[in-house]
């Protein structure tokens, strides 16, 4: 059961929070007059968000998981 919860947690972090952050960045870009719809810039923003969450997960969020290692 803990494995299922951990996978669900990863999905929520990467997809739902990532999509919200992408939408926020899109609004910020639009407010300064840059359109990233259907361009390589939109893909670059999405890819950078995924890299950001991967690094954040590997460095911080991994140690606050439902699955405890030998120390927990």
C-alpha positions, 0 to 999 in steps of 0.5 A: 500500500505504501508503494501505491501511495508513493507513486500517487505522490510522485504523480501529483508532484510532477503532473498536477503541481507541474501543470499549475506551475506551467500555467503560472509561468504562461500567465507571467509570460503573457503579461510581459507580452511573450506568447509561448503557445505552439513554440519551442519555448513552451516545450522548454518551459515544460521540460525545465519544470520537469527537471526542477521537480526531479532535482527537488524530489531527489534532493528533498522530497525523497526523504519525506516519503511514505516508504521508510528506509533503514534509518526510519 
